[in-house]
Amino acid sequence: MSVRDRIEAKLQEAFAPAHLEVVDESDQHIGHAGWREGGETHFRVTIHAAAFAGMSRVARQRAVNAALADELAGPVHALAMKVEPA
């Protein structure tokens, strides 16, 4: 399973989002810190889920980081995110 697919599966399971978009932007970072041959190092996530209702922006981002802890500790170098309540 690709890193992108793992990110998507974990976010689906953790938050049951109304909208989820996971984009691999690694090709835009060739030669930058953290980039590796084959990509799957830099991602952009947009997620809207009812699970985020009543949470601050920081709390929502921390929840996403916690759900993706294994990926952030390993293959993912950078994660840009837009996290909103549904």
C-alpha positions, 0 to 999 in steps of 0.5 A: 500500500502506498503512503498516500493510501495509508494516510487516506485509510487512517484519516477515513477510519479516525474521522469519517470525513465528509470530504477528504483529499490527500495529494502527494506533492513530492514532485514539487520538492525534488532536491529539497530537504527530506525528499527521496527518490520515488517521492511520497515524502511531501503531502497536502491534506484537506479534511472536513469532518464532524469529528472536529466540531468544537475543536480549535484549529490547533486541536484539529491539527494535533488530532490529524498528527496523532492519527498519522504518527507512524507516517510522520515518524517515518516516510513523510517529511512534510504534511500541509493540512487544512482541517475543518469541521464538516 
